[in-house]
Amino acid sequence: MITGEIKNQIDAIWDTYWVGGVTNPMSVLEQMTYLFFMKMLDDAQQKKEAEANFLGVSIANPTFKEGMWHNPETDRDVPYDNLRWHVFKNMEATQMFNTIRNDAFSFIKNLSNGRASAYGKFMKDAVFLIQSPRTLTKIVDGVNALDMNNRDTMGDVYEYILGKMAASGNNGQFRTPRHIIRMMVELMQPTLKDDICDPAMGSAGFIVESAKYIADHYKQELLKKDNAQRFKGSMFHGFDTDSTMLRIGAMNLMLHGVEEPDVAYRDSLSSSNNDTERYTLCLANPPFAGSIDSEDINKSLLAITNTKKTELLFVSLFIRMLQTGGRCASIVPDGVLFGNSNAHVALRKELVENHTLRAVISMPSGVFQPYSGVSTAILIFTKTNAGGTDKVWFYDMKADGFSLDQKRTEIAESDIPDVIARFRNLEAEESRSRKDQSFLVPIDEIRNNDYVLSINKYKEVEREKVVYDAPEVIYDRIATLQEEIQNAMAEFKEKYL
């Protein structure tokens, strides 16, 4: 858990960027990420050097070698030592500024081997924005005070920074609320055997939370070399069309111990993405709107739902990407649940008839405030290619632990623990009535309703009969009030006028 002291340190670094002229929250996060990466590279090598010295051996494949590094951007040779955090942080302000801006930054932009590849391969178009030696000195001092070797703490730090970015009111579309992500991961319960993918990863929140869940629940198993290597790399997959978000997401994963994830620049809906039956778990909050090249939509997606709507195409994509037996939990706008176009109905029919649709969790419309008031739900299904839907579980989530207004302040009421507990024991839901907050609906009833998946279609609303007073009683009450008002006015006039 991040402490108040660390929050104050991050706030101070953030403020220094703003005072120094870097005021776009996304840019602040990017620039912080570059310095975090520089420090992480040096910290990691210092740790290896200490171990190697103790054993009397040389370290293998050092990031910072002996001798000189040729800077391709300036066409000059630079000592590797000057590129190391613990060296340049002690330089005089102007010298440090020139070293970081001209050499160390160029070094990480051109570093694409080994541990750095997940992050370094997205650095090609990166730009260093800090313009003042004084500003950079203050920021370096602030970053230097953070313990980069504590992955749990640094993961919390990065999530706090992502939260600040969202709270600033800019780029909030990139961030699904952390507690909603955590709920979805808890519902899906990822394991070490899973291949996990988010094809619209943004800052990698779903992948990071999955990694944290596995790290917490499989501590002993992760002590085995094969499991540890798979956790650090091949287990996690994420794609996005924004190179800035790929840099941020890759750093987020590295800070949570996933050093070499399969993270790539990709338009997941395009014809160039041919991932088929590859993953066992998909977790996502895909974009609900936006421009799409209709000529480049993968034809296999259109075979399920012939549409240009991204929210439908992504669900179609999940079906194609999953292995048989694979699971998916995805946020969708409410329109997916009840839209009456041929594409909407075809997609819902596909889920219900050809796979196992397990749950539809309707969330309150304020979950994505202050960025959007759109009503959303979570679809949970298992790919079977052979049906299997018997009953679908519906839950009407009314509170998520935060107020549903623009401020989103923390409150005591939250349905999230109840959602998780009930989903894990669906047999007990058989006895629930349609008047309850959650219940099961048989497949035949869903078929007869054009596969509509809106909870309001099946919920039984209990209406109370309201008995009003007789008209003469209401009239007498009004007359009495009017008399009292006239008497009060007369008394006021006699006293004061």
VEXDREN-2710 file (C-alpha; in Angstrom, 1 decimal):
% VEXDREN-2710
k/r/px/py/pz
1/MET/0.0/0.0/0.0
2/ILE/1.4/3.4/-1.0
3/THR/2.0/5.6/2.0
4/GLY/1.2/9.3/2.4
5/GLU/4.9/10.2/2.3
6/ILE/5.3/8.5/-1.1
7/LYS/2.2/10.2/-2.4
8/ASN/3.7/13.6/-1.3
9/GLN/6.9/12.7/-3.1
10/ILE/5.0/11.9/-6.3
11/ASP/2.9/15.0/-6.0
12/ALA/6.0/17.1/-5.6
13/ILE/7.6/15.6/-8.7
14/TRP/4.3/16.1/-10.6
15/ASP/4.2/19.8/-9.5
16/THR/7.8/20.3/-10.6
17/TYR/6.9/19.2/-14.1
18/TRP/4.0/21.6/-14.2
19/VAL/6.1/24.5/-13.0
20/GLY/8.7/23.6/-15.6
21/GLY/6.2/23.9/-18.4
22/VAL/5.2/20.3/-18.9
23/THR/1.4/20.6/-18.2
24/ASN/-0.2/17.9/-20.2
25/PRO/-0.9/15.0/-17.8
26/MET/0.0/12.4/-20.4
27/SER/3.3/14.1/-21.1
28/VAL/4.1/14.3/-17.4
29/LEU/3.5/10.5/-17.0
30/GLU/5.6/9.8/-20.1
31/GLN/8.5/12.0/-18.9
32/MET/8.4/10.3/-15.4
33/THR/8.4/6.9/-17.1
34/TYR/11.7/7.7/-19.0
35/LEU/13.5/8.6/-15.8
36/PHE/12.0/5.6/-13.9
37/PHE/13.4/3.4/-16.7
38/MET/16.8/5.0/-16.5
39/LYS/17.0/4.4/-12.8
40/MET/15.6/0.8/-13.1
41/LEU/18.3/-0.1/-15.6
42/ASP/21.1/1.1/-13.4
43/ASP/19.6/-0.3/-10.2
44/ALA/19.2/-3.7/-11.8
45/GLN/22.8/-3.8/-13.0
46/GLN/24.2/-2.6/-9.7
47/LYS/22.4/-5.5/-8.0
48/LYS/23.9/-7.9/-10.5
49/GLU/27.4/-6.4/-10.1
50/ALA/27.1/-6.8/-6.3
51/GLU/26.2/-10.4/-6.7
52/ALA/28.9/-11.0/-9.2
53/ASN/31.6/-9.4/-7.1
54/PHE/30.5/-11.6/-4.1
55/LEU/30.9/-14.7/-6.3
56/GLY/34.0/-13.4/-8.0
57/VAL/32.6/-13.7/-11.5
58/SER/31.6/-11.3/-14.3
59/ILE/28.0/-10.4/-15.0
60/ALA/26.5/-11.8/-18.2
61/ASN/25.0/-9.4/-20.8
62/PRO/25.4/-6.1/-18.9
63/THR/23.2/-3.2/-20.1
64/PHE/26.1/-0.8/-19.4
65/LYS/29.3/-2.3/-20.8
66/GLU/32.9/-1.4/-20.3
67/GLY/34.3/1.4/-22.5
68/MET/32.4/3.6/-24.9
69/TRP/28.9/3.7/-26.4
70/HIS/28.4/5.2/-29.8
71/ASN/25.4/7.6/-29.8
72/PRO/23.8/7.3/-33.3
73/GLU/21.9/10.5/-32.8
74/THR/24.9/12.7/-32.2
75/ASP/27.5/10.5/-33.9
76/ARG/29.9/10.6/-31.0
77/ASP/31.2/8.2/-28.4
78/VAL/30.1/8.4/-24.8
79/PRO/31.4/6.5/-21.8
80/TYR/28.9/3.9/-20.7
81/ASP/29.4/5.0/-17.1
82/ASN/28.0/8.4/-17.9
83/LEU/24.7/6.8/-18.9
84/ARG/24.2/5.3/-15.5
85/TRP/21.8/6.9/-13.0
86/HIS/24.1/6.7/-10.0
87/VAL/26.8/8.5/-12.0
88/PHE/24.9/11.3/-13.7
89/LYS/22.7/12.1/-10.7
90/ASN/25.8/13.5/-9.0
91/MET/26.9/15.7/-11.9
92/GLU/26.6/19.5/-11.8
93/ALA/23.1/20.6/-13.0
94/THR/24.0/21.7/-16.5
95/GLN/26.3/18.7/-17.1
96/MET/23.6/16.3/-15.9
97/PHE/21.0/18.0/-18.0
98/ASN/23.1/17.7/-21.2
99/THR/24.0/14.1/-20.3
100/ILE/20.5/12.9/-19.8
101/ARG/18.9/14.9/-22.7
102/ASN/21.6/14.1/-25.3
103/ASP/23.0/10.8/-24.2
104/ALA/21.1/8.8/-21.6
105/PHE/17.7/9.5/-23.3
106/SER/19.2/8.5/-26.7
107/PHE/20.6/5.3/-25.0
108/ILE/17.2/4.1/-23.8
109/LYS/15.6/5.0/-27.2
110/ASN/18.0/2.8/-28.9
111/LEU/18.0/0.0/-26.4
112/SER/15.9/-2.9/-27.7
113/ASN/17.6/-6.0/-26.4
114/GLY/17.1/-8.2/-23.4
115/ARG/15.1/-6.9/-20.5
116/ALA/14.5/-3.5/-22.0
117/SER/12.8/-4.7/-25.2
118/ALA/9.2/-4.6/-23.9
119/TYR/9.7/-0.9/-23.2
120/GLY/12.5/0.1/-25.4
121/LYS/10.9/-1.0/-28.7
122/PHE/8.3/1.7/-28.3
123/MET/10.8/4.5/-27.7
124/LYS/11.5/5.4/-31.3
125/ASP/9.2/8.5/-31.4
126/ALA/9.8/9.5/-27.8
127/VAL/10.7/13.2/-27.1
128/PHE/12.4/14.6/-24.0
129/LEU/10.5/17.6/-22.9
130/ILE/12.3/18.9/-19.8
131/GLN/13.9/22.2/-20.8
132/SER/15.6/23.4/-17.7
133/PRO/18.6/22.0/-15.8
134/ARG/17.1/23.3/-12.5
135/THR/13.8/21.5/-13.2
136/LEU/15.5/18.3/-14.1
137/THR/17.7/18.4/-11.0
138/LYS/14.6/18.6/-8.8
139/ILE/12.9/15.8/-10.6
140/VAL/16.0/13.5/-10.5
141/ASP/16.3/14.1/-6.8
142/GLY/12.6/13.2/-6.3
143/VAL/12.8/10.1/-8.4
144/ASN/16.1/9.1/-6.7
145/ALA/14.3/9.1/-3.3
146/LEU/11.9/6.3/-4.5
147/ASP/12.9/2.7/-3.9
148/MET/12.8/1.2/-7.4
149/ASN/13.9/-2.2/-6.0
150/ASN/10.6/-2.7/-4.2
151/ARG/8.3/-3.8/-7.0
152/ASP/5.2/-3.8/-4.9
153/THR/5.8/-0.2/-3.9
154/MET/6.7/0.9/-7.4
155/GLY/3.7/-0.8/-8.8
156/ASP/1.5/1.2/-6.4
157/VAL/3.4/4.4/-7.2
158/TYR/2.7/3.9/-10.9
159/GLU/-1.0/3.2/-10.3
160/TYR/-1.1/6.4/-8.2
161/ILE/0.4/8.4/-11.0
162/LEU/-2.1/6.8/-13.5
163/GLY/-4.8/7.9/-11.0
164/LYS/-3.5/11.4/-11.0
165/MET/-3.6/11.5/-14.8
166/ALA/-7.2/10.4/-14.7
167/ALA/-8.2/12.8/-11.9
168/SER/-6.7/15.7/-13.9
169/GLY/-9.6/15.4/-16.3
170/ASN/-7.5/14.6/-19.3
171/ASN/-6.9/11.2/-21.0
172/GLY/-9.4/9.6/-18.6
173/GLN/-10.6/7.4/-21.4
174/PHE/-7.4/5.4/-21.0
175/ARG/-8.2/4.3/-17.5
176/THR/-10.8/1.9/-16.3
177/PRO/-11.4/2.4/-12.5
178/ARG/-9.0/0.2/-10.6
179/HIS/-11.6/-1.3/-8.4
180/ILE/-13.7/-2.4/-11.4
181/ILE/-10.6/-4.0/-13.0
182/ARG/-9.9/-5.8/-9.7
183/MET/-13.5/-7.0/-9.4
184/MET/-13.3/-8.5/-12.9
185/VAL/-10.0/-10.2/-12.2
186/GLU/-11.4/-11.6/-9.0
187/LEU/-14.4/-12.9/-10.9
188/MET/-12.2/-14.7/-13.5
189/GLN/-9.6/-16.0/-11.1
190/PRO/-6.6/-16.3/-13.5
191/THR/-4.1/-19.1/-12.9
192/LEU/-0.5/-19.9/-13.9
193/LYS/-1.9/-22.0/-16.8
194/ASP/-3.6/-19.0/-18.4
195/ASP/-2.5/-17.1/-21.5
196/ILE/-4.0/-13.7/-20.7
197/CYS/-4.7/-11.0/-23.3
198/ASP/-6.1/-7.5/-23.5
199/PRO/-6.4/-6.4/-27.2
200/ALA/-7.1/-2.8/-26.2
201/MET/-4.7/-2.6/-23.3
202/GLY/-4.2/1.2/-22.7
203/SER/-2.1/1.5/-19.6
204/ALA/-2.3/-2.4/-19.1
205/GLY/-4.5/-2.2/-16.1
206/PHE/-6.2/-5.6/-16.7
207/ILE/-2.9/-7.4/-17.4
208/VAL/-1.2/-5.8/-14.3
209/GLU/-4.1/-6.7/-12.0
210/SER/-4.0/-10.3/-13.4
211/ALA/-0.3/-10.4/-12.7
212/LYS/-0.9/-9.2/-9.1
213/TYR/-3.6/-11.8/-8.6
214/ILE/-1.4/-14.6/-9.7
215/ALA/1.6/-13.3/-7.7
216/ASP/-0.6/-13.2/-4.6
217/HIS/-2.3/-16.6/-5.1
218/TYR/0.6/-18.7/-6.5
219/LYS/3.6/-17.6/-4.4
220/GLN/5.0/-21.1/-3.9
221/GLU/4.5/-22.1/-7.6
222/LEU/6.3/-19.0/-8.8
223/LEU/9.4/-20.1/-7.0
224/LYS/9.9/-22.7/-9.7
225/LYS/12.1/-21.4/-12.5
226/ASP/9.8/-22.4/-15.4
227/ASN/6.8/-20.7/-13.8
228/ALA/8.7/-17.6/-12.9
229/GLN/10.1/-17.3/-16.5
230/ARG/6.6/-17.7/-18.0
231/PHE/5.2/-15.1/-15.5
232/LYS/7.8/-12.6/-16.5
233/GLY/7.2/-13.0/-20.2
234/SER/5.1/-15.3/-22.4
235/MET/2.0/-15.4/-20.1
236/PHE/0.8/-11.8/-20.8
237/HIS/-0.3/-10.2/-24.1
238/GLY/-1.4/-6.7/-24.8
239/PHE/-2.0/-4.6/-27.9
240/ASP/-2.8/-1.0/-28.7
241/THR/-2.7/1.5/-31.5
242/ASP/-1.2/4.3/-29.4
243/SER/2.6/4.1/-28.9
244/THR/2.5/6.4/-25.9
245/MET/0.1/4.1/-24.1
246/LEU/2.3/1.1/-25.1
247/ARG/5.3/2.7/-23.4
248/ILE/3.3/3.5/-20.3
249/GLY/1.7/0.0/-20.3
250/ALA/5.0/-1.7/-20.7
251/MET/6.5/0.3/-17.9
252/ASN/3.5/-0.5/-15.7
253/LEU/4.0/-4.2/-16.3
254/MET/7.8/-4.0/-15.7
255/LEU/7.1/-2.4/-12.3
256/HIS/4.9/-5.3/-11.4
257/GLY/7.5/-7.9/-12.2
258/VAL/6.4/-8.7/-15.8
259/GLU/9.6/-7.8/-17.5
260/GLU/9.1/-9.2/-21.0
261/PRO/5.4/-9.3/-21.9
262/ASP/4.1/-9.7/-25.4
263/VAL/3.2/-6.1/-25.9
264/ALA/2.8/-4.8/-29.5
265/TYR/1.5/-2.0/-31.7
266/ARG/-1.6/-3.5/-33.3
267/ASP/-5.0/-2.6/-34.6
268/SER/-6.7/-5.6/-33.1
269/LEU/-9.8/-5.4/-35.4
270/SER/-7.8/-5.1/-38.6
271/SER/-7.1/-7.8/-41.2
272/SER/-3.4/-7.9/-40.0
273/ASN/-4.5/-9.5/-36.7
274/ASN/-5.0/-13.1/-37.2
275/ASP/-4.8/-14.4/-33.6
276/THR/-7.2/-17.3/-33.5
277/GLU/-7.8/-19.7/-30.6
278/ARG/-4.6/-18.5/-28.9
279/TYR/-5.5/-17.3/-25.4
280/THR/-7.3/-18.8/-22.4
281/LEU/-8.4/-15.5/-20.8
282/CYS/-9.4/-12.2/-22.2
283/LEU/-10.1/-9.2/-20.0
284/ALA/-10.8/-5.8/-21.6
285/ASN/-12.6/-2.5/-21.7
286/PRO/-12.5/-2.0/-25.5
287/PRO/-13.3/1.4/-27.1
288/PHE/-17.0/1.9/-27.5
289/ALA/-16.7/4.4/-30.3
290/GLY/-14.2/5.9/-32.7
291/SER/-13.2/5.8/-36.3
292/ILE/-12.6/2.5/-38.0
293/ASP/-11.4/1.6/-41.5
294/SER/-14.3/-0.5/-42.7
295/GLU/-12.2/-1.8/-45.6
296/ASP/-9.6/-3.2/-43.1
297/ILE/-12.0/-5.0/-40.6
298/ASN/-11.0/-8.6/-40.4
299/LYS/-13.5/-10.6/-42.4
300/SER/-13.7/-13.3/-39.7
301/LEU/-15.2/-10.8/-37.3
302/LEU/-17.8/-9.8/-39.8
303/ALA/-18.9/-13.4/-40.1
304/ILE/-20.2/-13.3/-36.6
305/THR/-21.6/-9.7/-36.6
306/ASN/-21.7/-7.7/-39.8
307/THR/-21.2/-4.2/-38.4
308/LYS/-18.8/-1.2/-38.1
309/LYS/-19.6/-0.8/-34.4
310/THR/-16.3/-1.4/-32.5
311/GLU/-18.1/-2.6/-29.3
312/LEU/-19.7/-5.5/-31.3
313/LEU/-16.5/-6.2/-33.3
314/PHE/-14.4/-6.6/-30.1
315/VAL/-16.8/-9.1/-28.6
316/SER/-16.6/-11.0/-31.9
317/LEU/-12.8/-10.7/-31.6
318/PHE/-12.7/-12.2/-28.1
319/ILE/-14.7/-15.2/-29.4
320/ARG/-12.1/-15.8/-32.2
321/MET/-9.0/-15.2/-30.1
322/LEU/-10.0/-17.6/-27.3
323/GLN/-9.1/-21.2/-27.2
324/THR/-12.0/-23.6/-26.7
325/GLY/-12.7/-23.5/-23.0
326/GLY/-11.2/-20.0/-22.8
327/ARG/-13.0/-17.3/-20.7
328/CYS/-13.7/-13.7/-21.2
329/ALA/-14.9/-10.7/-19.1
330/SER/-15.4/-7.5/-21.0
331/ILE/-17.1/-4.2/-20.3
332/VAL/-19.6/-3.3/-23.0
333/PRO/-22.0/-0.3/-23.4
334/ASP/-25.6/-1.2/-22.5
335/GLY/-26.6/-0.9/-26.2
336/VAL/-24.9/-4.3/-26.8
337/LEU/-27.4/-5.9/-24.5
338/PHE/-30.6/-4.7/-26.1
339/GLY/-29.8/-3.2/-29.5
340/ASN/-32.3/-4.5/-32.1
341/SER/-30.2/-4.3/-35.3
342/ASN/-29.3/-7.5/-37.0
343/ALA/-25.7/-7.2/-35.9
344/HIS/-26.7/-6.8/-32.2
345/VAL/-29.1/-9.7/-32.3
346/ALA/-26.6/-12.0/-34.2
347/LEU/-23.8/-11.3/-31.7
348/ARG/-26.0/-12.0/-28.6
349/LYS/-27.4/-15.2/-30.3
350/GLU/-23.8/-16.3/-31.0
351/LEU/-22.9/-16.0/-27.3
352/VAL/-26.1/-17.7/-26.0
353/GLU/-26.4/-20.5/-28.6
354/ASN/-22.9/-21.4/-29.6
355/HIS/-21.0/-20.7/-26.4
356/THR/-21.7/-20.5/-22.6
357/LEU/-22.9/-17.0/-21.6
358/ARG/-22.4/-17.1/-17.8
359/ALA/-23.2/-13.6/-16.5
360/VAL/-24.4/-10.1/-17.3
361/ILE/-23.5/-7.6/-14.6
362/SER/-25.1/-4.2/-15.1
363/MET/-23.1/-1.4/-13.6
364/PRO/-24.4/2.0/-12.4
365/SER/-24.1/4.8/-15.0
366/GLY/-21.7/6.8/-12.9
367/VAL/-18.9/4.3/-12.9
368/PHE/-17.0/6.2/-15.6
369/GLN/-17.6/9.7/-14.2
370/PRO/-16.3/12.4/-14.6
371/TYR/-15.4/11.3/-18.2
372/SER/-18.7/9.7/-19.3
373/GLY/-22.1/8.9/-17.9
374/VAL/-22.6/6.0/-20.3
375/SER/-24.3/2.9/-18.9
376/THR/-22.2/-0.2/-19.1
377/ALA/-22.3/-3.9/-18.2
378/ILE/-19.8/-6.7/-17.8
379/LEU/-20.3/-9.7/-20.1
380/ILE/-18.8/-13.0/-18.9
381/PHE/-18.7/-16.0/-21.2
382/THR/-16.8/-19.2/-22.0
383/LYS/-16.0/-20.2/-25.6
384/THR/-17.2/-23.7/-26.3
385/ASN/-18.2/-23.7/-30.0
386/ALA/-20.9/-26.2/-28.8
387/GLY/-23.3/-24.1/-26.8
388/GLY/-23.8/-24.9/-23.1
389/THR/-25.8/-21.9/-22.0
390/ASP/-28.5/-23.1/-19.7
391/LYS/-29.2/-20.1/-17.5
392/VAL/-27.7/-16.7/-17.5
393/TRP/-26.9/-14.9/-14.2
394/PHE/-27.9/-11.3/-14.0
395/TYR/-26.8/-8.8/-11.3
396/ASP/-28.0/-5.2/-10.9
397/MET/-25.0/-3.5/-9.4
398/LYS/-26.2/-0.3/-7.7
399/ALA/-23.1/0.9/-5.8
400/ASP/-19.4/0.4/-6.4
401/GLY/-18.0/2.1/-3.3
402/PHE/-17.9/5.6/-4.8
403/SER/-20.4/8.3/-5.3
404/LEU/-21.9/8.3/-8.8
405/ASP/-21.5/12.0/-9.4
406/GLN/-18.7/14.0/-11.0
407/LYS/-16.6/13.9/-7.8
408/ARG/-16.6/10.1/-7.3
409/THR/-15.8/10.3/-3.6
410/GLU/-15.4/7.1/-1.6
411/ILE/-18.5/5.8/0.2
412/ALA/-19.3/2.8/2.4
413/GLU/-21.9/1.2/0.1
414/SER/-20.5/-1.3/-2.4
415/ASP/-22.0/-4.3/-4.1
416/ILE/-18.6/-5.5/-5.4
417/PRO/-18.0/-8.1/-2.6
418/ASP/-21.5/-9.4/-3.0
419/VAL/-21.1/-9.7/-6.8
420/ILE/-17.9/-11.8/-6.4
421/ALA/-19.3/-14.0/-3.6
422/ARG/-22.5/-14.7/-5.5
423/PHE/-20.8/-15.4/-8.9
424/ARG/-18.6/-18.0/-7.2
425/ASN/-21.7/-19.8/-5.9
426/LEU/-24.3/-19.6/-8.7
427/GLU/-26.0/-22.7/-7.4
428/ALA/-27.3/-20.7/-4.5
429/GLU/-28.8/-18.2/-6.9
430/GLU/-31.5/-20.7/-8.0
431/SER/-33.7/-19.7/-5.1
432/ARG/-33.5/-16.0/-5.9
433/SER/-36.6/-14.2/-7.2
434/ARG/-36.8/-11.7/-10.0
435/LYS/-37.4/-9.0/-7.3
436/ASP/-33.9/-9.6/-5.9
437/GLN/-30.7/-7.8/-7.0
438/SER/-29.4/-10.9/-8.8
439/PHE/-31.1/-14.0/-10.3
440/LEU/-30.9/-16.6/-13.0
441/VAL/-32.8/-16.5/-16.3
442/PRO/-33.3/-19.7/-18.4
443/ILE/-32.1/-19.7/-22.0
444/ASP/-35.6/-20.3/-23.4
445/GLU/-36.8/-17.0/-21.9
446/ILE/-33.9/-15.2/-23.4
447/ARG/-34.5/-16.8/-26.8
448/ASN/-38.1/-15.7/-26.7
449/ASN/-37.0/-12.1/-26.1
450/ASP/-34.7/-11.7/-29.2
451/TYR/-31.7/-12.6/-27.0
452/VAL/-32.1/-9.3/-25.1
453/LEU/-29.6/-9.3/-22.2
454/SER/-30.8/-6.2/-20.3
455/ILE/-31.7/-7.0/-16.7
456/ASN/-34.7/-4.7/-16.9
457/LYS/-36.3/-7.1/-19.4
458/TYR/-36.4/-9.9/-16.8
459/LYS/-36.5/-8.1/-13.5
460/GLU/-39.8/-8.0/-11.6
461/VAL/-40.5/-4.6/-10.2
462/GLU/-42.5/-4.6/-6.9
463/ARG/-45.0/-1.8/-7.0
464/GLU/-46.5/-0.5/-3.8
465/LYS/-50.1/0.9/-3.9
466/VAL/-50.2/4.5/-2.9
467/VAL/-53.3/5.6/-1.1
468/TYR/-54.0/9.3/-1.3
469/ASP/-56.3/11.4/1.0
470/ALA/-59.8/12.1/-0.1
471/PRO/-60.2/15.5/-2.1
472/GLU/-62.1/17.1/0.7
473/VAL/-59.4/16.3/3.2
474/ILE/-56.8/17.8/1.0
475/TYR/-59.0/20.9/0.4
476/ASP/-59.5/21.4/4.2
477/ARG/-55.7/21.1/4.7
478/ILE/-55.0/23.8/2.0
479/ALA/-57.7/26.1/3.5
480/THR/-56.2/25.8/7.0
481/LEU/-52.7/26.6/5.7
482/GLN/-54.1/29.6/3.7
483/GLU/-55.8/30.9/6.8
484/GLU/-52.6/30.6/8.9
485/ILE/-50.7/32.5/6.2
486/GLN/-53.2/35.3/6.1
487/ASN/-53.2/35.6/9.9
488/ALA/-49.4/35.8/9.9
489/MET/-49.4/38.5/7.2
490/ALA/-52.0/40.6/9.1
491/GLU/-49.9/40.3/12.3
492/PHE/-46.7/41.3/10.5
493/LYS/-48.5/44.3/8.9
494/GLU/-49.9/45.5/12.3
495/LYS/-46.4/45.3/14.0
496/TYR/-44.1/46.6/11.3
497/LEU/-46.0/48.7/8.7
END
